[in-house]
Amino acid sequence: MLRIGIDLGGSKIEAAALAAAGALLERRRLPTPRSDYPGTLEAVRRLVTGRLSDYVFSECIGTRLLPPVHGDSSGVRGAAWL
């Protein structure tokens, strides 16, 4: 099973395609659009639906978001614009 992972950071968004054994097949990176939530979602969409989409065969996408999310779903701690 091939997988894709997304690292959403304050300065960059990186997406990687991984083989079943964990080997890196390809990765792509875009700058994070600061204070632009719709732009951030569009950047993630562009990464996933670009060349990386050739590798994705599972229905699962892993994401990494470092700051903890508030339990009441009011936002992400330490990321004021998310």
Stockholm file with secondary structure:
# STOCKHOLM 1.0

chainA/1-82         MLRIGIDLGGSKIEAAALAAAGALLERRRLPTPRSDYPGTLEAVRRLVTGRLSDYVFSECIGTRLLPPVHGDSSGVRGAAWL
#=GR chainA/1-82 SS CCEEEEEECSSEEEEEEECTTSCEEEEEEEECCTTCHHHHHHHHHHHHHTGGGGTCCSSCEEEECCSCBCTTSSCBTTCTTC
#=GC SS_cons        CCEEEEEECSSEEEEEEECTTSCEEEEEEEECCTTCHHHHHHHHHHHHHTGGGGTCCSSCEEEECCSCBCTTSSCBTTCTTC
//
